[in-house]
Amino acid sequence: MRESIEERACELAMYMIEHRATVRMAAKAFGISKSTVHKDLRERLPGINRALYLQVKPILEQNKAERHIRGGMATRRKYKGE
């Protein structure tokens, strides 16, 4: 691994805060899986940097609340041929 897990978790959180990114966008930008992003931000980050976790938590919750809408729009585009 090119960097420590703690550094990666903090960098992921900063990326999501700065770009208002989804987990999928962050995973793609860092070249890791969505599961790794979730594990880093939900499980590891609170123990590493609680203040940063409290900043990224609302973004994660907002993304979770909106994901069914984005999925529906993607399905609509698929079948409409857009």
Secondary structure, DSSP 8 states (H G I E B T S, - for coil): --S-HHHHHHHHHHHHHHHT--HHHHHHHHT--HHHHHIIIIIIHHHH-HHHHHHHHHHHHHHHHHHHHHHHHHHHHHHHT-
